[in-house]
Amino acid sequence: MKLSFYIFSILLLFACNFTEIESAKVVTKRSEIKALKPATFTRDSIKLNLEHKIENDIPLFAHILVPLCDNKNQGIVPVHKSLGDGLNLRTNLYWGAGYGIRPHFKRLKEWKLLKTISNPNENVLERVIFYKKYSNNAKVYLIADAYRGDRMKNCLEDYLNALSEQITDTLMIDSNIVMIYGNSDLIAFNGHNGLMDTKINFIETEPKRYKDAVAIACVSKPYFNYYLKNIKAYPLVMTTSLLPPEAYVMEAIIDNWALMKSELEISNSAGDAMHRIHKCGQQPARNMFTTGW
């Protein structure tokens, strides 16, 4: 088991380059100092809102922003050219490949693909909308956007602007209103940690309604938590190490979130999914993820 985990850890190095790893160490140290300050808010209002919606048969909305893996425009160790083509929806590592968001959720019988939208805006190549109903009567619409690989900056800014409600929008699917961006309940980033090598323009504002935030990317906690605290978005699941941002992790998070599991249970479910696929040890896999401040 230990040997398999070491091999897995080595493989993860290919998710981020070595300069990113060094910068991650520096930022982690800085963030640890900031983390000594008390958290500015809890998740209580978020949970109350989710409970109210489930009890009153109101759907929950989860919006995932996926910057396509891109060998040319992102600070990664290059992968196979088809996997790292930031404009190829069919073969891209984070979108169209085996553990990409679109085929993974499409394979799951419980999730119904409602609609596929091509080029919903200039930065997004494709949008897919799924739906699932849970045993606790929660109804979840899952919206996933495939951002062009050369639009990492736009993806990061849209993620933070959605959490702070500077971007809000709706869709109509079969006469049903689907809430996206800042109107959704959970907003997730899934892909290369662009904050390692991309400068963003972002005005920190506090939203009217706090939301759950997820960032599945290499060492996301020290990079994203600073912004999340300032815009009152709760870090439901962040990461502490290098890892592949694969769709089964997002599946586990959304399932346990919809079932109103605790923050720790949701975070642990991400690690359990990682262990299930890569056989890297349950506890080491759980340690890759964290919740809260």
Secondary structure, DSSP 8 states (H G I E B T S, - for coil): -HHHHHHHHHHHGGGS-HHHHHHHHHHHHHHHHHTTS--S--SHHHHHHHHHHHHTT--EEEEEEEE---TTTSSS----TTTT-TT-TTT-TTTTSTTSHHHHHHH-TTSEEEEEEEEEETTEEEEEEEEEE-TTS-EEEEEEEEE-TT-HHHHHHHHHHHHTTSSEEEEEETTEEEEEETTSSEEEEESS-GGGT----------SS-EEEEEESTTHHHHHHHHHHHTTEEEEEEESS-----HHHHHHHHHHHHTT--HHHHHHHHHHHHHHHH---HHHHHTTEE---
